[in-house]
Amino acid sequence: MEKISEEQLSQLNQRFAGATAQEILSHFQQTYQHRIAFATSMGAEDQVITHMMAGIDRSSRIFTLDTGRIFPETYDVIERTNARYGINIEIFFPEHKQVEEMVNQKGVNLFYESIENRKLCCHIRKIVPLRRALQGMDAWISGLRRSQAVTRKNLQPVEWDSTFGLLKINPLIDWTEEQVWDFINKNNIPYNRLHDQGFRSIGCQPCTRAIAPGDDVRAGRWWWETPEQKECGLHLKK
């Protein structure tokens, strides 16, 4: 897709200022149809978006990344979500040769050794398959919220993603965590049972842990790193 200008982005964000998440999703699903996809991590926010998208157009493209290190509970919520909405969430895997080379050179748990190793692991297990999943798309949808992390506080509902050369839609960007869970409970939406065990943000099993009440929402992700570096590369703004 040809890059859109800052002026066009500004106009889009002005247009959707005050719009509901459903209104934002509906517009872009109808505008891009088969050229837009939703990348779900099966987290709470993403389950909200899946619920909304299924209500708008059940044939909308939804996919997730299986890094090879995710929790059993995440597989469970994939199955329950497919059954609930009558959909088929596509699953993309990393290239096995890249994983084998990385692990054989740097070890199975290389990510604990350095930030560079952790980012390498994220790149191979997440970025490479995401790039493949987004081929042929003009836009993609994410479940980002500004209050999730310091790295996300300046994000907008509509952005240009220079990493993947696509328009990026963040319909829940202004939602609070309380709003997310109110919506899930009100609509009886399937969610990852690890959320009931103190896991507020869920990624790969060795890089995620439960946190205490009152901790930052992403405190359990890559807990050995500083908050400013807690991104895997999927959502870096350039």
HELIX and SHEET records of a PDB file:
HELIX    1   1 GLU A    6  ARG A   15  1                                  10    
HELIX    2   2 ALA A   21  TYR A   32  1                                  12    
HELIX    3   3 GLN A   33  ARG A   35  5                                   3    
HELIX    4   4 ALA A   44  ILE A   56  1                                  13    
HELIX    5   5 PRO A   72  TYR A   85  1                                  14    
HELIX    6   6 HIS A   96  LYS A  106  1                                  11    
HELIX    7   7 LEU A  110  TYR A  112  5                                   3    
HELIX    8   8 ILE A  115  CYS A  122  1                                   8    
HELIX    9   9 HIS A  123  ILE A  127  3                                   5    
HELIX   10  10 VAL A  128  ALA A  133  1                                   6    
HELIX   11  11 ARG A  146  GLN A  148  5                                   3    
HELIX   12  12 VAL A  150  ARG A  152  5                                   3    
HELIX   13  13 GLU A  177  ASN A  187  1                                  11    
HELIX   14  14 ARG A  193  GLN A  197  5                                   5    
HELIX   15  15 GLN A  205  CYS A  207  5                                   3    
HELIX   16  16 PRO A  227  GLN A  229  5                                   3    
SHEET    1   A 6 GLU A  90  PHE A  92  0                                        
SHEET    2   A 6 ARG A  61  LEU A  65  1                                        
SHEET    3   A 6 ILE A  36  ALA A  39  1                                        
SHEET    4   A 6 ALA A 139  ILE A 141  1                                        
SHEET    5   A 6 LEU A 166  ILE A 169  1                                        
SHEET    6   A 6 VAL A 158  ASP A 161 -1                                        
END                                                                             
